[in-house]
Amino acid sequence: MNANWTIQRKSIPLWRKLVKDNWGKDIPNEPREKNVCRNNIILSEKEIWHKIVGCQVTTIQRSGPESLVNVFLKSNSAALDINQCRNSESIKQMLEEEIYKAGLRRKNIISNNLSHIFKNLENGEWKILKKKLTALKNETSPEKERAFIDYMTSENKYPGLGQKQSRNFIQWLGLSKYEIPIDSRTLRKLNEFGCDFVPSGSSLTDKTVYLFIQDCLIQIAKKLDIYPCELDACIFSSFDT
């Protein structure tokens, strides 16, 4: 049994206007420079760890320009530095203390997830992860990006990085053109522009639901002759005040 999207002609001008209104803003410029043009991509362990921490702390927390999350991610916190993590006597305790000092929620869950990921990486997963990321940097495709997401989410190697945050991870690194993180802002735009089926945000944890909505956005991006990552950036930018 298959389900397919039908993109109505009357909705395309709405999406085209959204892209036009936000195309020149700062938020869409970064994925265009990195994800599309493949410039300034850094795959050091320091950069990768910073993005992993970022994905954990932006889950269910406001992450706008003035948010505590954004302030934390721009700080010199030891939790963001892979070398300081390696030198800590207790990685979990250090992470918990740093998250608490930053005023962020879910410190126990985040520190548990990050300490699990850290130990897994240090026990040999770094080599596998960097090899897979380098392969995406050299040449990406919808199939390769989807395979990477399956790697991130199929086992308990990266707890806390589910359907959305695993995509956030490769998008922030500049490696994805097709796989995109979907959140409430995306769902609101789909509702606003007349989509007949818009699930609740909580249902996006289900892989089938997530891929169904992402397929809709991929088709919209194709009709607009842009990459899904560019459409996603324009949606995000349209909420930026």
N, C-alpha and C positions, 0 to 999 in steps of 0.2 A: 504494500500500500504506500503510495507516494503523495506528498503534498507539495504544491507548487504555488509560487507567487505570481500574481498578475499585476503589473505596475500600470496603473491607469494614466492615460495621457495628461489628464487635468492636474495630476499631482506633480509631474515633472517640473513645470514652471516654478512651483513653490520651492522645490529642492534646488533648482538652478539659482533662484534669488538668494536663498540661504548661503550658497557657495559664493555667489558674487559679492554679497554684503560682507563676508568674512575672509575672503581670499587673501587680502593684503595685510591682515593682522599678524601679530607676532606669533600667536599659537600655531596657525597653519604653516608658517614659514619654516619652523624647525623640522617637522616631519617631511616637508618637501625637500629640505636640504639634506637631511640624513637618510630617511627611509626610502625616498624616491631617487635622489641623486647619489646616495651612498657616500656622502662626504662626512668627515669628522667622526667616524665611528671608532670608538675606543673599547677594546675588549680585554683590558687588564683585569686582574683579580680585584683590584681596588674598585674599579668602576662597576664590575659585575655585582660585587657585594653591596655597594651603595644602592644599586637598583633593586636588589632583592629586599633590602631593608625598607626601601621606599614603597615597594608593593605591599609589604606587610602593614606598614603604618597608615596607608591610605585606605585600607579596608574599613568601611562603615565609619569613616571620620571625614569631616569637612576638610578639603584640601585646596582651597582657593589661595590667592596670592597673600592674603593677610592671616591665614590660618596658622594654628600651632604646628600642624604637620609641615607646612611649607617652611616655617622658621626653623624647625628641627632639621629638615633635609638640607638646609643651607648652613647649618651650624658645624662646629668642630667636634661634635659628639663622638666619643670613643666607639659607640655602637655602629657608626658609619664607616669606621676605619678597620679594614680587615687585619692590619698588622697589630693594632691595639687589641682587637678581639683575640688574636693569637697569643698575646702577652698577658692576657687577663688570667687571674688564678681560677675564677669561676665565670665562664662565659655567660651562663644563664643569669647569675646574680648581677653581673655588670650590665647586661642588656636590660634587665628589669629596672635597675636603678636609673639608667639613662632615659628610658621611656617615661618613668615616673617624673624625673626632673623636667622633662619636656612638656609635662602636663597632658600627655596623650592617654587615651582610654585603652583598655584591653591589654594592660602591661603583662599580665600572666600568660595570656594566650600568645601574644606576640613574642615574648621572650622564650616560651617553650618552642614555638615554631622555628624561630631563628637559631636557637641553640641546636635543635635537631638538624636543621639544614647545614649549619656550620660544621658539625661533627661529621656529617655525611660527606661534605665536600673535602674536608681535611683527610678523610679516610680513603680518598681515591677518586671521588666523583668530579673533582676539579678538571681532571684530564678529559673525561667524557663530555662534561658540559662545555668546556672551551672548544673542543673539537666540533661539536654540533653547532655552536654559535658561529665559529669561523666558517663552517660550510654555508650557513645562511648569509653571512657577509659576502662570501665569494659569489654566490648565485642563489637568488630566492625564487620561489614559485608558490602558488597556493598549496600544492601538495607537500612541499618541503616545510612550509610554515605549519601546516596542520600536523605533520608528523612530529614536529618539535613540541607542539602543544600537547600531543598525546604522551610524549616522553615526560613532560613536566607534571602531568596530571594523572597518569595511569598507575603509578606506584606512590608510596608514601615517602619519596625522597625530598619533596618540597611541600611540606604541609603549609596550608594557608594560601598557596598559589593555585587557585581553582581556575574555572573557565575564564573569568575576567582578568585576574591578576597575572596569570601566566602570559596572557596576551599583552597586558600592560608592560610586563618585563621586557619582551622582545621589541615592543614599540619604543619604549624609553631608550633602549640601546641603539635604536635606529635600524633594526633588522627586518621589520615586517612592513609589507605593503598591503597585504590582503587580510590577515587575521587582525581583528580590532577589538578593543575592550568596550563592552556595552554596559551602560549604566542607566540610571533613571533619566538623565538628560536626553539620551538617545530615545528612550521609550516615550518621553513627553513629545518629542518632535514627530515621531511616528503617529502618535495620537492626534497631534495638531494638524498634520497633513493628511489625515483621513484614512490611516491604515485600519483595516477591519479587525485584525487580530493583533492586540498588543498585550503580552503577558505581564504579570506582576514581576517586579524586580526580583523577588525571592525565587521565582521559578527559573531564573536564568542559571541557577546552580545545576540544573539538569542539562546535560550535554545536548540532548536532542532539541530541546527548546532553544538553547543558546544558538546552535548551528542554524536552526530554522530562521531565527531573526537575523542572524549575521548574513545568511544567504540573501535576504531581502535587501539589506544595505549594500551588499556586493553588486546586486543587480541594478540598484539605483545609481551607484557610482559608475557602473559600466555605461548606463544611459547618459550620464553627465560627462563621460570621457575623462574621468579622473580615477585615481586609485582609492580604494576603500579607506586607507589611512588618511588621505586628504579630506575625504568626506567627514570622517570621524573628527578630525581637527577643526573643521568648520562648524560642526554641531557643537563641539565643546566651546569654541570661541564665541558662538552666538549667545551663550549664557554668561560670558565674562563681562562684568560691569566695570 
